């Protein structure tokens, strides 16, 4: 770990150093480029300046020469005119024309005659004073040609004058002649309009005063030296030096700044007096040509640098972009991979800033694992506290975590609850304290350990279960050893005794009865063990069909009532409310469950005890379902609290002095529980030792399409009378009959029933049927029936409703005029079933039930297919005792052949073992059914097998068999089945 | 034949008109009368007005019934009186747009033939003359000359001369700017009068232009000189000739700018130096001189003559003779010199000698004589509003609008004002 960080730090250092070096390198490059540029441009500027000023000097030297020539030319012109005849002719009429022509040719403005007093006269005759300043004395006194600024006729002009021969023109006496130029004319003549008109050109005195200006449009300067003093950046010393230079007649250029522009002040002496030719030109104008070259150079260089720079920057940016993109892509790949990874695992990760505990990253699977939105967790990691199961703990103990040394970690476990589903899960939290680029971070890894814990828990439980199972099986083996050995011991013992006492018929019967009892017990033990084994192996399936709840209850009553009666126990079936009568479910399994529970209740309830079987409907999860709650309540020995917890475990039997007297495998409740589970129901138990137990089963059944009995009642009965001392039962019957359209009247005692029946009879509107409770206070059902019959005759059917076995009173009741009996509870379907035969006498008589005492097997011939010789011998022996002539086939094929060879009617029935060599019973049956024998389709075939489960029965039926007998053969079952099959035949 | 008819018709009209005119002029000169004189209260309260009234009453025995109205009510009240036919013998009013409501043609006597007319300075006479050349009234008021007043001391110190034409003025402005001065003090926050100086030559030199614009036949956009002026102002502002802070310069700041020497020139009138110019600045009134205003509308620049209050005679009055006598009394040099004794004003009368006239004006007398114009734009252009002009120009200076848009905006403002005033043709 430390090595990795060393390398990482080194990498960071190298990166930082590389960046610094790059910045330093770029700075050096920039500074070098700027320095070279500055030096280059300084050199170029100096060079340009020098070339510019040289150029300027040359231009103005030319101007100066032009000016000198201009002055001389003007004086020369004047001199030539002075001596010409044109001028001498005082009244020459052609003089104006002459001057006009000369003007046009030479470009001057006007011609003047000047008198000795300073007055002038123009060619047109205009007169005025020619103020020529100091030049006047030079002209008049020194007789020198002069040049001066003057204002003849209000015009600001430059005048060139020469002394002339005294003369007169049109009466005006003159001593000098002059011609004048306006500034514009001067500029035009001197061609000083250089530098795009930006140059100011003056002829000045050495004191700076303006002699003449060549500026177009006028002149605003009176003294340029003064102007430079006020407007330029030249100092007093520089100005003084400049004036000295002028005084010395020097030529030079001064650079100064006027306003916002640098100016070149060029001065040159002119060839007239000490006048100075002065020009002020903006530096930019002077160097315009050069500057344009410089600008182009600069522009080109700048463009090159810009281009190069742009290329470099573009390359850097592209590289940076490429790197950044690559980094981003890598980051995205990593993040995506990490997201996918984290989404596929049940661990999530949080990165926190160690300073402020701000969440930098959290893996997205937190939402799946804890139901916390990522955004919420990013805002504040303390949101985890909301999920913590325990309220009193701090989920992330900051104080403790801050003590984790750098590169260290700490782990702890915590239970969290999913915010969405409420599911609780255990997490192992490991907090790592790291430093990433000098920034301290905490990385929290939360690993879901729920499966581990659950696995451990399951392993523990499995271990416990295995230990318990082992213990139970040990107990079972011990018990079984005892339980099996006991009947076996009896069978073996009594068999030995039987052999010894074979000559004593009484002993033989006694021993045979005891052997039979022990055998049955042993058989039930084996059945239970096999049943349990099959359920546990998951091979049990349900045989779902429509069944009648009343029938079921009736059958239960038939089965349980004798057992309860044998122990003098009070057994009652109570149906509360009006549960549906037709249900879809596995009636056989339901029967098994309820018989188990009730048989247990009877078994563990002492004599004289009380057992209640309550049935009621409870709210169902769906409209097409009905959920029934079955309570089996006894006041027997009860169970300890501990045993209640494992009463449904296999091989569990509470060890007590009482239970030890009760035979059992300890599998009954386990089988019951498994069957309930198989049917999707719930079984529970409440018990208290010494007070009794209540087993409760809740099962849901599909409701079949309702069959309406209203039509039947409409045809048969319109009103009925019910007499029961329990008002609830009366109301319940009325409620149940409401949908049938039958008007139910009820009374709660026998006499009232008699009164009602008589009254109705007298009114000519007998009840359609009268239903009497058997046990009523005062007058019971039989007595009441007797009185009714004596009063109204035999026409109205009278039924007795009872929860007791009516076998004992049946004869007396029928004698009293009772037509039929009904078991409580009252069901409409049972009611119809009971009274329908009364209304349809003929139908009832056409299908009389065969007498149970009749031996239907006498004289019949059975084909027995059985591979086991011993079993075959026993079966054949037993059947022989019933008068059956048996022929044996040792496998299926043989049975097929024997049947095929037989004459029609030769065999009355085939008993087919299922598991046989050569050909099993199913295949043999199929071949028989598909054979050409005339009785192939009709010969009754009954399976005879140790496979007694529902699917075995179904498989037998599917193969074409007509019935099923479980091994070992129970003769009663054989008689019943044979009776049924042969009767049908 | 045709000329004969015309002549006879003219004679007939003259014959018919003469008796009517003669009604007022046949009054007995010796009978004291009371003349009604209507004017603005503050105008009538001027010392030289009181003086001339007193002199007249004393000298003639006639009385003056002074009818005065508060300044704010004057125009309305006077117009109401005129509409009711209650026109005073003498009416005092400036010759500006507001005078139009008093029906000058039918109410006032034209004074072109009075003896004292020749004593009027050209500027004063021109001011009191209408577009048809008829002299409406006698100017009797403080006169002034508006022009470009410049700091000659600064110019001298820079070896510069005042400009004589627009080109030189531009050179001068640039030379001053180069020397670090603000060439022109343009008080954008209060110089509402300045643009009118540029427009005076446009309309004074071309009366037909004035007529057309007042008939709404043309606008400023149709007059190239207006666009020239606006463009020049835009360029001047852009070149920094108004300085950097001219947006915040108001009326009260001009004195400081000029007396401190920060600015060298401004467009103002002479009497301002005696009424509003700071006495304690670096420069005094003696440092200043006058040259024409150059706003690129007149090559040689322009001066604007003063706005003068004039006294007009009711030509329908029974005391017309006495009224004219009163005007003649006022125009007598002896009398007006008494009245204006010690008053700072440019001459309205050539014979004015007792008034105080600034050297700036007297030094520039020749230039003024050549280039002075009557205040024309502000007083005679229908819908002209000095404030609107400044508003449009300031939008230009703020670069919110272009030169042409500025001219169009000036037109819009002018037309809007004219409409507000209910002027015919708008």
Interface residues (C-beta under 8 A of the other chain):
Chain A: X156 X208 X215 X216 X217 X218 X219 X220 X221 X222 X223 X224 X225 X226 X227 X229 X230 X231 X258 X259 X260 X261
Chain B: X156 X157 X158 X159 X160 X161 X162 X163 X164 X165 X167 X168 X171 X172 X174 X175 X177 X178 X179 X180
